Amino acid sequence: MKLQELPTSIGQLNVLQKLDLSCCASLQELSTSIGQLNALQNLRLKDCSSLQELPTSIGQLHTLQNLHLEGCSKLQKLPTFIGQLNALRELNLSWCSSLQELPTSIGQLHALQKLDLSSCSGLRKLPTSIGQLHALQNLRLKDCSSLQELPISIGQLNALQNLIFLGCSNLQELPTSIGQLNALQELNLSQCSSLQELPTSIRQLHTLQNIYLGGCLSLRELPTSIGQLNALENLDLWGCSNLQELPTSIGQLNALQKLDLWECSNLQKIPTSIGQLNALQNLRLKDCSSLQELPTSIGQLNVLQNLDLGGCLNLQKLPTSIGQLNALQKIDLGGV
């Protein structure tokens, strides 16, 4: 598209509800008259790769519910007036690679339910005011490779259900306040290769159903407190090559259905308490090359359907109790 600008008269469209300018790669700016669109609910500026800034008049769009700016690779900042968008429910800033920070005023978006910052590779930090987004349910920070830390205020996001940090390779730790996220159902930290540990406060996440830690190469251990996650159904630890053991408390995860330890190449043993996982259906130990034996208690996994031991090169024998796995449908011993 070669559209470089919009006419000032566009502000006269009093009943316009949706304005889609996606892929207008030559569009360099928006007319200030856009703030006069009193009925506008959806504004899409996806892949407007020449757009460097938004007009301050955007703060006048009091009916705006969805603002899509994904792929606006030259957008360096958001105007302070964006905090005046009282009806905004979704803000998508993914692939805004030149964006280095968010304005403090973003905390005023009290209706915001979804904030997507995926692949904002220049984003170094989040403002403390983000903790004021009490309606926020989904926060995506996938591949924010410059992000090193999170503000303590993130624990104030009482409605947050999904927290996605996948690929935040410089994120070294989570604040203790993360344990205050009372509605959190999914925590995705996959490929956070600098993350060394989880805070013990994670035990307070009583609604958490899924933890993804795949590719966390620096993770050496899990906190004992992880056993208090009563709602946890899925624990994904694939590729945690520095993980040497699991805490005994893992046997307390009464709702756990899937445990993935694929390519945990330094994992030397499985705790006996694993036999207490009464809901476990899938256990993947594929390519756990340091694992030499399985505990006898594995025979107590009454609902286990899939057991993957392929590539466990040092596994010398299977316990006789494995014959007690009455629900087992598939076992993989390839390469053992």
C-alpha positions as CSV (number, residue, x, y, z in Angstrom):
1,M,0.0,0.0,0.0
2,K,1.3,3.5,-0.9
3,L,-1.1,5.5,1.2
4,Q,1.0,8.1,3.0
5,E,-1.6,10.1,4.9
6,L,-5.3,10.4,5.7
7,P,-7.3,13.5,4.9
8,T,-8.3,15.8,7.8
9,S,-11.9,15.3,6.9
10,I,-11.8,11.7,8.2
11,G,-12.6,13.2,11.6
12,Q,-16.1,14.0,10.3
13,L,-17.1,10.3,10.2
14,N,-19.3,10.6,13.3
15,V,-20.6,7.0,13.2
16,L,-17.4,5.2,12.2
17,Q,-16.8,2.2,14.5
18,K,-13.9,0.5,12.8
19,L,-10.9,1.9,11.0
20,D,-8.5,-0.7,9.5
21,L,-5.2,0.6,8.0
22,S,-3.4,-2.7,8.3
23,C,-0.3,-3.1,6.0
24,C,-0.3,0.6,5.0
25,A,3.5,0.4,5.0
26,S,3.9,4.0,3.6
27,L,1.7,5.6,6.2
28,Q,4.0,7.9,8.3
29,E,1.5,9.7,10.5
30,L,-2.2,9.9,11.5
31,S,-4.2,13.1,11.2
32,T,-4.9,14.8,14.6
33,S,-8.6,14.8,13.4
34,I,-8.7,11.1,14.2
35,G,-9.5,12.1,17.8
36,Q,-12.9,13.4,16.6
37,L,-14.1,9.8,15.7
38,N,-16.5,9.7,18.7
39,A,-17.9,6.3,17.8
40,L,-14.7,4.5,17.0
41,Q,-14.3,1.1,18.7
42,N,-11.6,-0.6,16.7
43,L,-8.4,0.9,15.2
44,R,-6.1,-1.4,13.4
45,L,-2.6,-0.2,12.3
46,K,-1.0,-3.6,12.0
47,D,2.2,-3.6,10.0
48,C,2.2,0.2,9.4
49,S,6.0,-0.1,9.4
50,S,6.6,3.6,8.6
51,L,4.5,4.9,11.5
52,Q,6.8,6.6,14.0
53,E,4.3,8.1,16.5
54,L,0.6,8.4,17.3
55,P,-1.1,11.8,17.6
56,T,-1.9,13.1,21.1
57,S,-5.5,13.4,20.0
58,I,-5.8,9.6,20.2
59,G,-6.6,10.1,23.9
60,Q,-10.0,11.6,22.8
61,L,-11.2,8.2,21.5
62,H,-13.3,7.4,24.6
63,T,-15.2,4.6,22.9
64,L,-12.1,2.8,21.6
65,Q,-12.0,-0.9,22.7
66,N,-9.3,-2.4,20.5
67,L,-6.0,-0.9,19.4
68,H,-3.8,-3.0,17.2
69,L,-0.3,-1.7,16.5
70,E,1.5,-5.0,16.0
71,G,4.3,-4.8,13.4
72,C,4.7,-1.0,13.8
73,S,8.5,-1.5,13.8
74,K,9.4,2.2,13.9
75,L,7.1,3.2,16.7
76,Q,9.4,4.4,19.4
77,K,6.9,5.5,22.1
78,L,3.3,5.9,23.0
79,P,1.8,9.3,23.8
80,T,1.0,10.0,27.4
81,F,-2.6,10.6,26.4
82,I,-3.1,6.9,25.7
83,G,-4.0,6.6,29.4
84,Q,-7.2,8.4,28.6
85,L,-8.7,5.5,26.6
86,N,-11.2,4.6,29.3
87,A,-12.9,1.9,27.2
88,L,-9.8,0.2,25.9
89,R,-9.9,-3.6,26.4
90,E,-7.1,-4.8,24.1
91,L,-3.8,-3.3,23.3
92,N,-1.5,-5.2,20.9
93,L,2.0,-3.9,20.5
94,S,3.7,-7.1,19.4
95,W,6.7,-6.7,17.0
96,C,7.1,-3.0,17.9
97,S,10.8,-3.6,18.0
98,S,11.7,0.1,18.4
99,L,9.6,0.5,21.5
100,Q,11.8,0.9,24.5
101,E,9.3,1.7,27.3
102,L,5.7,2.3,28.1
103,P,4.4,5.6,29.5
104,T,3.4,5.6,33.1
105,S,-0.1,6.6,32.1
106,I,-0.7,3.1,30.8
107,G,-1.7,2.3,34.4
108,Q,-4.9,4.4,33.8
109,L,-6.3,1.9,31.4
110,H,-8.7,0.4,33.9
111,A,-10.7,-1.6,31.3
112,L,-7.7,-3.2,29.7
113,Q,-8.0,-7.0,29.6
114,K,-5.2,-8.0,27.2
115,L,-1.8,-6.5,26.7
116,D,0.4,-8.1,24.1
117,L,4.1,-7.0,24.0
118,S,5.5,-10.0,22.2
119,S,8.7,-9.5,20.3
120,C,9.2,-6.0,21.6
121,S,12.9,-6.7,21.5
122,G,13.9,-3.1,22.6
123,L,11.6,-3.1,25.7
124,R,13.9,-2.9,28.7
125,K,11.4,-2.6,31.6
126,L,7.8,-2.2,32.5
127,P,6.5,0.8,34.4
128,T,5.5,0.4,38.0
129,S,2.1,1.7,37.1
130,I,1.3,-1.6,35.3
131,G,0.2,-2.9,38.7
132,Q,-2.9,-0.6,38.4
133,L,-4.4,-2.6,35.5
134,H,-6.8,-4.4,37.7
135,A,-8.9,-5.8,34.8
136,L,-5.9,-7.3,33.0
137,Q,-6.3,-11.0,32.3
138,N,-3.6,-11.7,29.7
139,L,-0.1,-10.3,29.6
140,R,2.2,-11.5,26.8
141,L,5.9,-10.7,26.9
142,K,7.1,-13.4,24.5
143,D,10.6,-12.8,23.1
144,C,11.2,-9.5,24.9
145,S,14.9,-10.3,24.8
146,S,16.0,-7.0,26.5
147,L,13.7,-7.4,29.5
148,Q,15.8,-8.2,32.6
149,E,13.4,-7.7,35.5
150,L,9.8,-7.1,36.4
151,P,8.4,-4.5,38.8
152,I,7.2,-5.6,42.2
153,S,3.8,-4.1,41.3
154,I,3.1,-6.9,38.9
155,G,1.7,-8.8,41.9
156,Q,-1.2,-6.4,42.1
157,L,-2.7,-7.7,38.9
158,N,-5.6,-9.5,40.7
159,A,-7.5,-10.5,37.5
160,L,-4.4,-11.9,35.6
161,Q,-5.0,-15.4,34.3
162,N,-2.2,-15.8,31.7
163,L,1.4,-14.6,32.1
164,I,3.6,-15.3,29.1
165,F,7.4,-14.7,29.2
166,L,8.4,-17.3,26.6
167,G,11.8,-16.4,25.1
168,C,12.7,-13.6,27.5
169,S,16.3,-14.8,27.4
170,N,17.7,-12.1,29.8
171,L,15.1,-12.4,32.5
172,Q,17.0,-13.6,35.6
173,E,14.4,-13.7,38.3
174,L,10.7,-13.2,39.2
175,P,9.7,-10.9,42.0
176,T,8.4,-12.5,45.1
177,S,5.1,-10.5,44.6
178,I,4.2,-12.9,41.8
179,G,2.7,-15.1,44.5
180,Q,-0.1,-12.6,44.9
181,L,-1.6,-13.3,41.5
182,N,-4.7,-15.0,42.9
183,A,-6.3,-15.7,39.5
184,L,-3.3,-16.9,37.6
185,Q,-3.9,-20.1,35.6
186,E,-0.9,-20.2,33.2
187,L,2.7,-19.2,33.8
188,N,4.9,-19.6,30.7
189,L,8.6,-19.1,31.2
190,S,9.8,-21.4,28.4
191,Q,13.2,-20.5,26.9
192,C,14.0,-18.0,29.7
193,S,17.5,-19.3,29.5
194,S,18.9,-16.9,32.2
195,L,16.3,-17.8,34.8
196,Q,18.0,-19.5,37.7
197,E,15.2,-20.1,40.2
198,L,11.5,-19.7,41.0
199,P,10.5,-17.7,44.2
200,T,9.2,-19.8,47.0
201,S,6.1,-17.5,47.0
202,I,4.9,-19.5,44.0
203,R,3.2,-21.8,46.5
204,Q,0.5,-19.2,46.9
205,L,-0.8,-19.6,43.3
206,H,-3.7,-21.8,44.2
207,T,-5.4,-21.4,40.8
208,L,-2.3,-22.2,38.7
209,Q,-3.0,-25.0,36.2
210,N,0.0,-24.9,33.9
211,I,3.7,-24.1,34.3
212,Y,5.9,-24.1,31.3
213,L,9.7,-24.0,32.0
214,G,11.0,-25.7,28.9
215,G,14.4,-24.5,27.8
216,C,15.2,-22.8,31.1
217,L,18.9,-23.8,30.8
218,S,20.0,-22.1,34.0
219,L,17.4,-23.6,36.2
220,R,19.1,-25.9,38.7
221,E,16.2,-26.8,41.1
222,L,12.6,-26.2,41.8
223,P,11.5,-24.8,45.2
224,T,10.1,-27.2,47.7
225,S,7.0,-25.0,47.9
226,I,5.9,-26.1,44.4
227,G,4.2,-29.1,46.0
228,Q,1.5,-26.7,47.4
229,L,0.1,-26.0,43.9
230,N,-3.1,-27.9,44.4
231,A,-4.6,-27.0,41.0
232,L,-1.5,-27.7,38.9
233,E,-2.3,-30.1,36.0
234,N,0.7,-29.6,33.7
235,L,4.4,-29.2,34.6
236,D,6.6,-28.8,31.6
237,L,10.4,-28.9,32.2
238,W,11.7,-30.1,28.8
239,G,15.3,-29.1,28.1
240,C,16.2,-28.0,31.6
241,S,19.6,-29.5,31.2
242,N,21.0,-28.2,34.6
243,L,18.1,-29.7,36.6
244,Q,19.6,-32.5,38.7
245,E,16.7,-33.6,40.9
246,L,13.1,-32.9,41.7
247,P,11.9,-31.9,45.2
248,T,10.2,-34.7,47.2
249,S,7.2,-32.3,47.5
250,I,6.4,-33.0,43.9
251,G,4.4,-35.9,45.1
252,Q,1.9,-33.5,46.7
253,L,0.6,-32.3,43.3
254,N,-2.7,-34.2,43.5
255,A,-4.1,-32.7,40.3
256,L,-1.0,-33.2,38.1
257,Q,-1.9,-34.9,34.8
258,K,1.3,-34.3,32.7
259,L,4.9,-34.2,33.8
260,D,7.4,-33.5,31.0
261,L,11.1,-34.0,31.7
262,W,12.3,-34.5,28.1
263,E,16.0,-33.8,27.6
264,C,16.7,-33.1,31.3
265,S,20.1,-34.6,30.6
266,N,21.5,-34.1,34.2
267,L,18.5,-35.5,36.0
268,Q,19.9,-38.4,38.0
269,K,17.0,-39.7,39.9
270,I,13.2,-39.5,40.3
271,P,12.0,-39.1,43.9
272,T,10.0,-42.0,45.4
273,S,7.2,-39.6,46.1
274,I,6.3,-39.6,42.4
275,G,4.1,-42.7,43.2
276,Q,1.7,-40.3,45.0
277,L,0.7,-38.5,41.8
278,N,-2.7,-40.2,41.6
279,A,-3.9,-38.1,38.6
280,L,-0.7,-38.5,36.4
281,Q,-1.6,-39.7,32.9
282,N,1.6,-38.7,30.9
283,L,5.2,-39.0,32.1
284,R,7.9,-38.1,29.6
285,L,11.5,-38.9,30.5
286,K,12.8,-39.1,27.0
287,D,16.5,-38.4,26.6
288,C,17.2,-38.2,30.3
289,S,20.6,-39.6,29.7
290,S,21.8,-39.5,33.3
291,L,18.9,-41.4,34.7
292,Q,19.9,-44.9,35.8
293,E,16.8,-46.2,37.5
294,L,13.2,-45.6,38.3
295,P,11.7,-45.8,41.8
296,T,9.6,-48.9,42.6
297,S,6.8,-46.5,43.6
298,I,6.2,-45.8,39.9
299,G,3.9,-48.8,39.9
300,Q,1.5,-46.8,42.0
301,L,0.6,-44.5,39.1
302,N,-2.9,-46.1,38.6
303,V,-4.0,-43.8,35.8
304,L,-0.7,-43.5,33.9
305,Q,-1.4,-43.9,30.2
306,N,1.8,-42.9,28.5
307,L,5.4,-43.5,29.7
308,D,8.2,-42.2,27.5
309,L,11.7,-43.5,28.3
310,G,13.2,-43.3,24.9
311,G,16.9,-42.3,24.8
312,C,17.5,-42.9,28.5
313,L,20.9,-44.4,27.6
314,N,21.9,-45.2,31.2
315,L,18.7,-46.8,32.3
316,Q,19.8,-50.3,33.2
317,K,16.5,-51.9,34.2
318,L,12.9,-51.3,34.9
319,P,11.3,-52.0,38.3
320,T,9.1,-55.1,38.4
321,S,6.3,-52.8,39.8
322,I,5.9,-51.5,36.3
323,G,3.6,-54.4,35.7
324,Q,1.1,-52.8,38.1
325,L,0.4,-49.9,35.6
326,N,-3.1,-51.2,34.6
327,A,-4.0,-48.0,32.7
328,L,-0.7,-47.9,30.6
329,Q,-1.4,-47.7,26.9
330,K,2.0,-46.7,25.5
331,I,5.6,-47.2,26.7
332,D,8.5,-46.0,24.6
333,L,11.9,-47.6,25.3
334,G,13.5,-46.8,22.0
335,G,17.3,-46.4,22.2
336,V,17.5,-47.7,25.8
